[in-house]
């Protein structure tokens, strides 16, 4: 049997070739060699951005060996052990050659391959020498094939030993030009556009889409470097990202409508997909942490590779989830889930490297990872801001989209764009009659509002009025939900909570979005209302706008854990004053909240349920306690939180249990709930 040599989960420039299994029959080995060499020949029609000569010469020599393998297969010859030994070595080498050719043609890796041109040339030289060594010990005289074929194999053996496989002069020149451009950026000199275009033309990067793919590939490499705690390549990789980001924004000024529409469609489809996901499924059942490298065991269960490997090394041969005995210890990559997790992280601005370290924040992006990345971003920010202010309608739309991308997951980028003056012209675009332009401008402002000075500039430039106009009458749902999210970030400033709360259109607009919006829009509206409730004066305004019935409708209809948790947080907040408690009780939601408490598996959802029930008991009176006391299953859920929940959940559960016990024990009709509950328990502990 031949071990698998098709490693779709392989890191680039890593060649995890495996020797054929011991005892494999020569016939099986020969068939596998024929298939493998044919796969290498499939690269004949591929366009190589770099290493053209080395790739072509390697494929030419393997093509001769392919004829040789097919000739033997046609003759159905019996092969000796010495022939099988040589074929085994060839099999190992051809695997690595295939991996190398895959890397040289990998979409999005052209610039990275150019910077690694010396290493690649060395690998070609080493692998072709390995082919020569394997052919040296091949007893051709024992193989009954035509003499012409034997002569061809002998020719390959001689040429593979003498082949130079050196760097192509054009690759050397192109790499020098790239390094020169990076050096200019580092010296705060904007490079000549003709030099930049020469590099892009040489690599065949001729569109915005191709440039964006290069950036995504390099960002993924940075994430892997960080997750592996290496980081040696991170500064240089970051410099290349800065260079390509500059190219994407400045060189590829025009972006055809099809590509822009496709990119925005990706945003929307991702938004729809990710709002339907339960991110708890991303956690490893063993470590309970997000899975960086999910793999499937023989029972069909998925675990993070590092966790299940530790489990197996400890001598455990049972599936941790099912308890079934593992038929074998093979770990099959769960490629679909891994891609889903990576796309989710990319969409939400979460670094895979940080994910592996159990953190999803982006604080490490406050400082650029290289001087080149810093200076190129400053040049790009000035260019995009100028386009926003003075460009054509198409250029403004494209500039807003670039800012939306750049500010999504990088704090330093946000600061550069804000310092370059991007906020005022973006606010002006909110009144655009073009839906794409308004959507991109609003999304860009959302990202910039996460930065302290971004919030201040939005308010100082009187942008709140424009944002509220988009919230109420935005041309797309995406624009409206971005407006709601922007309001949430603005509420992190105490003075702005008062300003927004006193603006009649604000809370009304959020309530309307809760009623009409998409799941993502409803979530953004809910968290924005939560931010406003941090100012006590806004509680009455939220209740007056009719928020409670809509919040209860969301609790009754949504199965999304995150939306449930956010909605319950708002309900819990409102329940802490008498007016809010009676509004919740009048919506007849008590049974709904206890049902969620008993059925949910989310700790945060359970905690907010208990907090709400306790507040309703305190502010609703003995009638509420009497209703809860009739639910015999409620007590079991409360006791489980004492041991399984957070300290705050335990505190709330303990207080509610005490209230229910007091109700059962007292026979006095003058039972006063406040005597059973310390006053400080009515304070919302966050």
C-alpha positions, -999 to 999 in steps of 0.1 A, spaced: 0 0 0 12 35 -8 9 62 19 -10 94 9 11 120 -9 -16 145 -16 -14 168 14 -41 195 9 -34 208 45 3 214 38 20 246 46 37 264 17 74 255 12 70 225 34 74 191 17 60 164 40 67 135 16 64 99 30 82 67 20 60 40 6 49 14 31 73 -14 37 64 -45 19 45 -27 -8 44 -47 -40 65 -34 -69 34 -34 -92 15 -11 -68 45 11 -64 48 14 -102 12 23 -106 16 50 -79 47 64 -96 28 66 -129 0 86 -114 24 108 -95 45 116 -126 13 123 -146 2 148 -119 36 165 -124 31 166 -161 -2 184 -156 19 215 -147 31 217 -184 3 241 -193 7 262 -162 20 297 -162 50 302 -139 55 337 -125 90 328 -113 114 298 -117 103 294 -153 134 277 -165 138 254 -135 101 243 -136 102 236 -173 134 216 -171 121 196 -142 88 188 -159 107 178 -191 129 152 -172 99 138 -153 80 134 -186 107 110 -198 104 90 -166 66 89 -171 71 73 -205 94 48 -188 68 40 -161 40 35 -186 62 13 -207 69 -10 -178 32 -11 -168 22 -20 -204 46 -50 -202 33 -63 -169 68 -72 -159 79 -88 -126 102 -64 -109 131 -74 -86 136 -60 -50 165 -38 -62 142 -22 -88 116 -16 -61 142 0 -38 151 25 -66 114 32 -74 107 38 -37 134 65 -36 120 80 -68 85 80 -53 97 100 -23 115 126 -46 86 130 -70 63 138 -41 85 167 -31 88 178 -67 51 179 -70 48 200 -38 75 224 -51 56 229 -84 24 235 -64 40 262 -45 55 278 -75 21 280 -91 0 287 -60 -25 315 -64 -18 345 -43 18 334 -35 37 350 -65 54 378 -46 64 355 -17 78 330 -42 99 357 -59 114 368 -25 123 331 -19 138 326 -54 172 315 -40 156 288 -18 134 275 -46 163 272 -70 183 253 -44 153 229 -38 150 222 -76 187 214 -77 186 191 -46 155 172 -59 169 167 -94 201 154 -78 180 130 -58 164 117 -90 199 111 -104 209 92 -72 178 70 -74 185 63 -111 221 55 -103 211 24 -84 183 14 -108 193 -19 -126 181 -10 -160 195 -43 -174 169 -62 -153 140 -43 -168 127 -55 -202 118 -24 -220 128 -10 -254 164 2 -258 152 36 -268 134 40 -235 165 28 -216 186 54 -235 161 81 -225 163 71 -188 201 71 -190 199 106 -205 178 118 -177 203 103 -152 232 122 -168 213 155 -172 199 154 -137 235 150 -123 249 179 -144 219 202 -144 227 236 -129 192 248 -120 204 283 -113 185 315 -106 171 331 -136 185 366 -141 150 381 -145 140 367 -111 171 382 -95 164 416 -111 128 416 -100 136 407 -65 162 435 -63 136 459 -75 111 447 -48 138 452 -21 146 486 -35 109 497 -33 107 484 3 138 503 11 123 535 -3 92 531 18 113 526 49 131 559 41 97 576 38 101 580 0 71 572 -21 84 549 -49 80 556 -86 48 541 -99 66 528 -130 89 507 -108 59 493 -89 41 485 -121 72 467 -135 72 443 -105 34 437 -108 37 431 -145 66 407 -140 46 386 -115 14 388 -136 -5 406 -109 -27 427 -133 -60 432 -114 -73 444 -80 -86 409 -73 -52 393 -79 -35 418 -57 -60 412 -30 -54 375 -31 -17 381 -26 -25 402 5 -48 375 19 -22 348 14 5 368 32 -18 377 61 -25 340 65 12 333 66 16 360 93 -12 344 113 6 310 111 39 325 121 23 341 151 4 309 161 36 289 159 53 314 182 81 319 156 76 353 141 110 354 124 93 362 90 66 385 104 84 418 98 92 410 62 58 395 55 42 427 70 64 448 47 51 429 17 15 433 29 21 470 32 36 472 -3 7 452 -19 -19 472 1 -4 503 -14 -6 487 -49 -42 476 -44 -52 512 -34 -30 533 -56 -19 513 -87 -52 495 -93 -72 527 -91 -101 514 -111 -119 483 -100 -145 470 -125 -180 469 -112 -182 431 -114 -153 427 -90 -166 453 -66 -201 438 -67 -186 403 -61 -166 416 -32 -195 433 -16 -216 402 -23 -190 382 -3 -194 406 26 -232 401 25 -231 363 21 -205 360 48 -227 382 70 -257 359 64 -237 327 69 -219 339 101 -251 351 117 -264 315 113 -234 299 129 -231 287 164 -195 296 173 -196 271 201 -191 245 174 -157 260 167 -145 249 202 -126 216 208 -145 192 230 -113 185 249 -98 219 255 -130 240 250 -108 265 231 -113 275 194 -99 249 171 -69 261 150 -64 228 132 -96 206 134 -92 169 127 -116 140 125 -110 107 144 -123 73 134 -156 78 152 -164 109 131 -159 134 160 -138 165 154 -111 178 178 -82 202 177 -51 184 165 -29 194 194 -56 184 220 -64 150 205 -27 142 200 -20 148 237 -50 126 245 -37 98 224 -1 101 237 -15 97 272 -25 61 262 -62 69 258 -78 49 229 -114 59 235 -131 88 217 -134 116 243 -169 126 231 -186 92 225 -165 68 246 -163 45 216 -130 26 210 -109 42 182 -104 18 153 -72 36 145 -53 68 155 -54 84 121 -63 121 122 -80 134 90 -80 172 85 -115 186 87 -109 210 58 -144 224 56 -146 233 93 -110 247 92 -119 269 62 -151 281 79 -132 290 111 -105 309 91 -132 328 71 -150 336 103 -118 349 118 -110 370 87 -145 384 85 -145 394 122 -109 407 122 -96 379 144 -60 368 139 -56 330 137 -24 335 156 -42 352 184 -70 327 182 -45 300 190 -35 319 220 -71 320 233 -76 356 225 -96 374 198 -85 410 204 -64 429 179 -44 450 204 -11 438 188 -20 458 156 -16 491 175 20 493 163 30 483 127 52 452 125 77 469 102 88 504 92 78 496 56 42 487 67 40 520 86 52 543 58 33 526 30 1 529 50 7 566 56 12 572 18 -19 551 11 -41 569 37 -32 603 21 -40 590 -14 -74 575 -4 -84 606 16 -77 627 -15 -97 604 -36 -126 606 -12 -126 644 -14 -118 651 -50 -123 619 -70 -150 609 -94 -180 590 -80 -164 557 -89 -131 567 -73 -149 578 -41 -167 545 -39 -136 525 -44 -116 546 -19 -144 540 7 -143 503 1 -104 503 5 -108 521 38 -134 496 48 -109 468 42 -79 484 57 -96 495 89 -113 462 95 -87 445 117 -58 469 122 -57 496 148 -26 513 133 -44 515 99 -74 532 116 -51 558 132 -34 566 99 -67 570 80 -81 592 107 -49 613 109 -51 617 71 -85 632 74 -107 604 61 -137 609 85 -152 642 71 -153 631 34 -167 597 45 -195 615 64 -203 635 32 -207 602 13 -235 591 36 -260 612 17 -249 595 -16 -277 582 -39 -255 552 -47 -263 523 -25 -228 508 -28 -211 541 -20 -234 547 11 -229 512 23 -191 513 19 -188 547 36 -210 537 65 -190 504 70 -157 524 68 -170 548 95 -180 519 116 -145 506 116 -130 540 123 -155 546 152 -137 519 171 -108 542 175 -109 569 202 -102 599 180 -125 585 153 -155 587 177 -146 623 186 -142 634 150 -175 618 139 -194 638 166 -174 670 162 -181 670 125 -218 666 132 -218 632 117 -244 619 142 -272 634 121 -260 617 89 -255 584 107 -290 585 122 -304 593 87 -288 561 74 -301 542 104 -337 552 95 -336 555 57 -304 537 46 -305 524 10 -295 489 21 -299 468 52 -261 465 55 -258 503 57 -285 505 83 -270 478 105 -236 494 102 -251 527 114 -265 508 144 -231 493 152 -215 527 149 -240 541 175 -230 513 198 -193 523 196 -202 559 201 -221 550 233 -188 539 249 -182 576 255 -204 588 285 -212 622 270 -223 607 237 -248 584 255 -266 615 266 -263 632 233 -277 602 214 -304 595 239 -317 631 237 -319 628 199 -355 616 192 -346 597 160 -319 576 176 -338 552 199 -367 551 175 -345 542 146 -329 514 166 -363 500 177 -374 500 140 -343 481 130 -350 455 158 -385 451 143 -376 450 106 -339 442 102 -319 411 94 -306 390 123 -273 409 121 -293 442 121 -313 432 151 -282 422 170 -265 456 162 -297 475 173 -299 455 205 -263 461 215 -266 498 206 -296 500 230 -276 483 256 -249 510 253 -275 537 257 -289 520 288 -256 526 306 -270 561 311 -300 556 335 -319 585 319 -322 565 287 -342 537 304 -375 556 301 -368 566 265 -362 530 255 -393 518 272 -414 546 257 -402 537 222 -418 502 227 -386 482 228 -398 455 253 -423 437 231 -397 435 203 -370 422 227 -394 395 238 -402 386 202 -365 381 196 -362 359 226 -391 338 214 -380 334 178 -342 335 178 -320 304 183 -287 323 179 -268 322 212 -251 355 207 -284 373 198 -302 356 227 -274 367 251 -273 403 239 -311 405 241 -313 391 276 -286 415 287 -309 444 277 -340 427 292 -320 422 325 -309 458 325 -345 470 320 -358 447 347 -337 465 373 -362 493 377 -399 491 385 -411 506 352 -390 482 331 -399 452 353 -437 458 348 -432 463 310 -415 429 309 -441 412 330 -469 428 310 -454 411 279 -461 378 296 -425 366 291 -418 350 325 -425 315 313 -403 322 282 -373 333 303 -375 303 326 -378 281 296 -346 296 281 -328 292 314 -337 255 315 -330 247 278 -299 268 269 -264 254 270 -248 289 271 -235 301 304 -240 338 295 -276 332 285 -283 313 317 -267 341 338 -287 368 322 -319 347 327 -313 344 364 -304 380 367 -336 390 350 -358 367 371 -342 380 403 -348 416 393 -384 408 384 -389 392 418 -375 423 435 -395 448 415 -425 428 406 -436 416 440 -449 385 456 -471 375 426 -440 370 405 -423 349 432 -455 328 435 -455 321 398 -418 311 398 -423 289 429 -448 268 411 -422 258 385 -406 227 402 -380 223 374 -366 258 380 -348 250 412 -326 223 395 -314 248 369 -305 272 397 -286 246 417 -266 236 386 -255 272 381 -241 272 417 -215 247 406 -212 251 369 -217 289 364 -195 319 369 -192 335 403 -217 362 394 -242 336 381 -237 316 413 -244 348 434 -276 356 415 -287 319 417 -281 318 454 -301 349 459 -330 336 438 -330 303 456 -332 321 489 -362 341 477 -380 309 465 -372 291 497 -385 320 518 -417 320 499 -422 283 505 -414 285 542 -435 315 552 -472 314 556 -475 351 562 -495 371 537 -473 400 547 -442 384 532 -419 411 520 -394 403 493 -370 429 503 -364 412 537 -353 380 519 -329 397 495 -300 420 506 -303 454 489 -270 451 471 -283 421 451 -306 444 432 -275 462 417 -266 449 382 -232 435 387 -210 437 356 
